[in-house]
Amino acid sequence: MNNLKIDSCRISLGFGSKKTSHSLQYKQSESSHRLPALGNIENTVKTLKAIANSERLLVLFFLAEGDKIVSQISNSLSISQEKLSNQLMILKAANLVIARRQGKRMFYSLKDRKIREFVIELMLSDLVVSLSEKGTCKAAILNE
């Protein structure tokens, strides 16, 4: 990149009728970093392996919107319920997704706010990088 600096962007996301806006702040840090413990690295590898699948990543993106039942996820993402159940099992094992039973229905959601923020950041990173390389981030995103 040619010394391009973008401090922030406002981006709107939406699945169906829901639309949310997020402000991103990118700051370079000069803080020193220590290597994490081996156990932490293994957890990170497990998490990255879990999201390194297009269907699981789509599920995470969809769950960033809020709690969903299997049929909602399956219908919206065109994934069979059997395949979706396997993908959800992997995401649960990686501590990215939690399940909550309400009556006969099982609701799935992202485990916590940090995971939601991480997923949203993933969703937006390619868009922001591609637009920022052209120097059009603010203009392209704010002109909705």
MODELLER restraints for C-alpha pairs under 7 A, 6 or more apart:
rsr = mdl.restraints
at = mdl.atoms
rsr.add(forms.Gaussian(group=physical.xy_distance, feature=features.Distance(at['CA:1:A'], at['CA:133:A']), mean=6.81, stdev=0.5))
rsr.add(forms.Gaussian(group=physical.xy_distance, feature=features.Distance(at['CA:7:A'], at['CA:25:A']), mean=5.90, stdev=0.5))
rsr.add(forms.Gaussian(group=physical.xy_distance, feature=features.Distance(at['CA:7:A'], at['CA:26:A']), mean=5.51, stdev=0.5))
rsr.add(forms.Gaussian(group=physical.xy_distance, feature=features.Distance(at['CA:7:A'], at['CA:27:A']), mean=6.88, stdev=0.5))
rsr.add(forms.Gaussian(group=physical.xy_distance, feature=features.Distance(at['CA:8:A'], at['CA:23:A']), mean=6.76, stdev=0.5))
rsr.add(forms.Gaussian(group=physical.xy_distance, feature=features.Distance(at['CA:8:A'], at['CA:24:A']), mean=5.33, stdev=0.5))
rsr.add(forms.Gaussian(group=physical.xy_distance, feature=features.Distance(at['CA:8:A'], at['CA:25:A']), mean=4.73, stdev=0.5))
rsr.add(forms.Gaussian(group=physical.xy_distance, feature=features.Distance(at['CA:8:A'], at['CA:26:A']), mean=6.31, stdev=0.5))
rsr.add(forms.Gaussian(group=physical.xy_distance, feature=features.Distance(at['CA:9:A'], at['CA:23:A']), mean=5.75, stdev=0.5))
rsr.add(forms.Gaussian(group=physical.xy_distance, feature=features.Distance(at['CA:9:A'], at['CA:24:A']), mean=5.55, stdev=0.5))
rsr.add(forms.Gaussian(group=physical.xy_distance, feature=features.Distance(at['CA:9:A'], at['CA:137:A']), mean=6.66, stdev=0.5))
rsr.add(forms.Gaussian(group=physical.xy_distance, feature=features.Distance(at['CA:9:A'], at['CA:138:A']), mean=5.79, stdev=0.5))
rsr.add(forms.Gaussian(group=physical.xy_distance, feature=features.Distance(at['CA:10:A'], at['CA:21:A']), mean=6.76, stdev=0.5))
rsr.add(forms.Gaussian(group=physical.xy_distance, feature=features.Distance(at['CA:10:A'], at['CA:22:A']), mean=5.74, stdev=0.5))
rsr.add(forms.Gaussian(group=physical.xy_distance, feature=features.Distance(at['CA:10:A'], at['CA:23:A']), mean=4.57, stdev=0.5))
rsr.add(forms.Gaussian(group=physical.xy_distance, feature=features.Distance(at['CA:10:A'], at['CA:24:A']), mean=6.61, stdev=0.5))
rsr.add(forms.Gaussian(group=physical.xy_distance, feature=features.Distance(at['CA:10:A'], at['CA:141:A']), mean=6.53, stdev=0.5))
rsr.add(forms.Gaussian(group=physical.xy_distance, feature=features.Distance(at['CA:10:A'], at['CA:142:A']), mean=6.48, stdev=0.5))
rsr.add(forms.Gaussian(group=physical.xy_distance, feature=features.Distance(at['CA:11:A'], at['CA:21:A']), mean=5.57, stdev=0.5))
rsr.add(forms.Gaussian(group=physical.xy_distance, feature=features.Distance(at['CA:11:A'], at['CA:22:A']), mean=5.53, stdev=0.5))
rsr.add(forms.Gaussian(group=physical.xy_distance, feature=features.Distance(at['CA:11:A'], at['CA:23:A']), mean=6.54, stdev=0.5))
rsr.add(forms.Gaussian(group=physical.xy_distance, feature=features.Distance(at['CA:11:A'], at['CA:141:A']), mean=5.85, stdev=0.5))
rsr.add(forms.Gaussian(group=physical.xy_distance, feature=features.Distance(at['CA:12:A'], at['CA:19:A']), mean=6.61, stdev=0.5))
rsr.add(forms.Gaussian(group=physical.xy_distance, feature=features.Distance(at['CA:12:A'], at['CA:20:A']), mean=5.53, stdev=0.5))
rsr.add(forms.Gaussian(group=physical.xy_distance, feature=features.Distance(at['CA:12:A'], at['CA:21:A']), mean=4.22, stdev=0.5))
rsr.add(forms.Gaussian(group=physical.xy_distance, feature=features.Distance(at['CA:12:A'], at['CA:22:A']), mean=6.43, stdev=0.5))
rsr.add(forms.Gaussian(group=physical.xy_distance, feature=features.Distance(at['CA:13:A'], at['CA:19:A']), mean=5.48, stdev=0.5))
rsr.add(forms.Gaussian(group=physical.xy_distance, feature=features.Distance(at['CA:13:A'], at['CA:20:A']), mean=5.33, stdev=0.5))
rsr.add(forms.Gaussian(group=physical.xy_distance, feature=features.Distance(at['CA:13:A'], at['CA:21:A']), mean=6.22, stdev=0.5))
rsr.add(forms.Gaussian(group=physical.xy_distance, feature=features.Distance(at['CA:14:A'], at['CA:20:A']), mean=6.22, stdev=0.5))
rsr.add(forms.Gaussian(group=physical.xy_distance, feature=features.Distance(at['CA:46:A'], at['CA:94:A']), mean=6.28, stdev=0.5))
rsr.add(forms.Gaussian(group=physical.xy_distance, feature=features.Distance(at['CA:47:A'], at['CA:94:A']), mean=5.44, stdev=0.5))
rsr.add(forms.Gaussian(group=physical.xy_distance, feature=features.Distance(at['CA:50:A'], at['CA:90:A']), mean=6.40, stdev=0.5))
rsr.add(forms.Gaussian(group=physical.xy_distance, feature=features.Distance(at['CA:50:A'], at['CA:91:A']), mean=6.08, stdev=0.5))
rsr.add(forms.Gaussian(group=physical.xy_distance, feature=features.Distance(at['CA:50:A'], at['CA:94:A']), mean=6.47, stdev=0.5))
rsr.add(forms.Gaussian(group=physical.xy_distance, feature=features.Distance(at['CA:51:A'], at['CA:57:A']), mean=5.40, stdev=0.5))
rsr.add(forms.Gaussian(group=physical.xy_distance, feature=features.Distance(at['CA:56:A'], at['CA:87:A']), mean=5.88, stdev=0.5))
rsr.add(forms.Gaussian(group=physical.xy_distance, feature=features.Distance(at['CA:60:A'], at['CA:119:A']), mean=6.70, stdev=0.5))
rsr.add(forms.Gaussian(group=physical.xy_distance, feature=features.Distance(at['CA:61:A'], at['CA:119:A']), mean=6.30, stdev=0.5))
rsr.add(forms.Gaussian(group=physical.xy_distance, feature=features.Distance(at['CA:63:A'], at['CA:109:A']), mean=5.63, stdev=0.5))
rsr.add(forms.Gaussian(group=physical.xy_distance, feature=features.Distance(at['CA:63:A'], at['CA:110:A']), mean=6.12, stdev=0.5))
rsr.add(forms.Gaussian(group=physical.xy_distance, feature=features.Distance(at['CA:64:A'], at['CA:110:A']), mean=6.65, stdev=0.5))
rsr.add(forms.Gaussian(group=physical.xy_distance, feature=features.Distance(at['CA:64:A'], at['CA:116:A']), mean=5.48, stdev=0.5))
rsr.add(forms.Gaussian(group=physical.xy_distance, feature=features.Distance(at['CA:64:A'], at['CA:119:A']), mean=6.93, stdev=0.5))
rsr.add(forms.Gaussian(group=physical.xy_distance, feature=features.Distance(at['CA:66:A'], at['CA:109:A']), mean=6.17, stdev=0.5))
rsr.add(forms.Gaussian(group=physical.xy_distance, feature=features.Distance(at['CA:67:A'], at['CA:107:A']), mean=5.97, stdev=0.5))
rsr.add(forms.Gaussian(group=physical.xy_distance, feature=features.Distance(at['CA:67:A'], at['CA:108:A']), mean=5.46, stdev=0.5))
rsr.add(forms.Gaussian(group=physical.xy_distance, feature=features.Distance(at['CA:67:A'], at['CA:109:A']), mean=4.65, stdev=0.5))
rsr.add(forms.Gaussian(group=physical.xy_distance, feature=features.Distance(at['CA:68:A'], at['CA:107:A']), mean=5.32, stdev=0.5))
rsr.add(forms.Gaussian(group=physical.xy_distance, feature=features.Distance(at['CA:68:A'], at['CA:108:A']), mean=5.35, stdev=0.5))
rsr.add(forms.Gaussian(group=physical.xy_distance, feature=features.Distance(at['CA:68:A'], at['CA:109:A']), mean=6.58, stdev=0.5))
rsr.add(forms.Gaussian(group=physical.xy_distance, feature=features.Distance(at['CA:69:A'], at['CA:105:A']), mean=6.87, stdev=0.5))
rsr.add(forms.Gaussian(group=physical.xy_distance, feature=features.Distance(at['CA:69:A'], at['CA:106:A']), mean=5.85, stdev=0.5))
rsr.add(forms.Gaussian(group=physical.xy_distance, feature=features.Distance(at['CA:69:A'], at['CA:107:A']), mean=4.60, stdev=0.5))
rsr.add(forms.Gaussian(group=physical.xy_distance, feature=features.Distance(at['CA:69:A'], at['CA:108:A']), mean=6.06, stdev=0.5))
rsr.add(forms.Gaussian(group=physical.xy_distance, feature=features.Distance(at['CA:70:A'], at['CA:81:A']), mean=6.85, stdev=0.5))
rsr.add(forms.Gaussian(group=physical.xy_distance, feature=features.Distance(at['CA:74:A'], at['CA:80:A']), mean=5.95, stdev=0.5))
rsr.add(forms.Gaussian(group=physical.xy_distance, feature=features.Distance(at['CA:74:A'], at['CA:81:A']), mean=5.81, stdev=0.5))
rsr.add(forms.Gaussian(group=physical.xy_distance, feature=features.Distance(at['CA:74:A'], at['CA:84:A']), mean=6.70, stdev=0.5))
rsr.add(forms.Gaussian(group=physical.xy_distance, feature=features.Distance(at['CA:91:A'], at['CA:97:A']), mean=5.60, stdev=0.5))
rsr.add(forms.Gaussian(group=physical.xy_distance, feature=features.Distance(at['CA:92:A'], at['CA:98:A']), mean=5.98, stdev=0.5))
rsr.add(forms.Gaussian(group=physical.xy_distance, feature=features.Distance(at['CA:95:A'], at['CA:111:A']), mean=6.81, stdev=0.5))
rsr.add(forms.Gaussian(group=physical.xy_distance, feature=features.Distance(at['CA:96:A'], at['CA:110:A']), mean=5.89, stdev=0.5))
rsr.add(forms.Gaussian(group=physical.xy_distance, feature=features.Distance(at['CA:96:A'], at['CA:111:A']), mean=5.35, stdev=0.5))
rsr.add(forms.Gaussian(group=physical.xy_distance, feature=features.Distance(at['CA:96:A'], at['CA:115:A']), mean=6.75, stdev=0.5))
rsr.add(forms.Gaussian(group=physical.xy_distance, feature=features.Distance(at['CA:97:A'], at['CA:108:A']), mean=6.69, stdev=0.5))
rsr.add(forms.Gaussian(group=physical.xy_distance, feature=features.Distance(at['CA:97:A'], at['CA:109:A']), mean=5.58, stdev=0.5))
rsr.add(forms.Gaussian(group=physical.xy_distance, feature=features.Distance(at['CA:97:A'], at['CA:110:A']), mean=4.45, stdev=0.5))
rsr.add(forms.Gaussian(group=physical.xy_distance, feature=features.Distance(at['CA:97:A'], at['CA:111:A']), mean=4.80, stdev=0.5))
rsr.add(forms.Gaussian(group=physical.xy_distance, feature=features.Distance(at['CA:98:A'], at['CA:108:A']), mean=5.72, stdev=0.5))
rsr.add(forms.Gaussian(group=physical.xy_distance, feature=features.Distance(at['CA:98:A'], at['CA:109:A']), mean=5.57, stdev=0.5))
rsr.add(forms.Gaussian(group=physical.xy_distance, feature=features.Distance(at['CA:98:A'], at['CA:110:A']), mean=6.18, stdev=0.5))
rsr.add(forms.Gaussian(group=physical.xy_distance, feature=features.Distance(at['CA:98:A'], at['CA:111:A']), mean=5.33, stdev=0.5))
rsr.add(forms.Gaussian(group=physical.xy_distance, feature=features.Distance(at['CA:99:A'], at['CA:106:A']), mean=6.40, stdev=0.5))
rsr.add(forms.Gaussian(group=physical.xy_distance, feature=features.Distance(at['CA:99:A'], at['CA:107:A']), mean=5.55, stdev=0.5))
rsr.add(forms.Gaussian(group=physical.xy_distance, feature=features.Distance(at['CA:99:A'], at['CA:108:A']), mean=4.55, stdev=0.5))
rsr.add(forms.Gaussian(group=physical.xy_distance, feature=features.Distance(at['CA:99:A'], at['CA:109:A']), mean=6.61, stdev=0.5))
rsr.add(forms.Gaussian(group=physical.xy_distance, feature=features.Distance(at['CA:100:A'], at['CA:106:A']), mean=5.63, stdev=0.5))
rsr.add(forms.Gaussian(group=physical.xy_distance, feature=features.Distance(at['CA:100:A'], at['CA:107:A']), mean=5.07, stdev=0.5))
rsr.add(forms.Gaussian(group=physical.xy_distance, feature=features.Distance(at['CA:100:A'], at['CA:108:A']), mean=6.39, stdev=0.5))
rsr.add(forms.Gaussian(group=physical.xy_distance, feature=features.Distance(at['CA:101:A'], at['CA:107:A']), mean=6.07, stdev=0.5))
rsr.add(forms.Gaussian(group=physical.xy_distance, feature=features.Distance(at['CA:110:A'], at['CA:116:A']), mean=6.32, stdev=0.5))
rsr.add(forms.Gaussian(group=physical.xy_distance, feature=features.Distance(at['CA:128:A'], at['CA:137:A']), mean=6.49, stdev=0.5))
rsr.add(forms.Gaussian(group=physical.xy_distance, feature=features.Distance(at['CA:131:A'], at['CA:137:A']), mean=5.01, stdev=0.5))
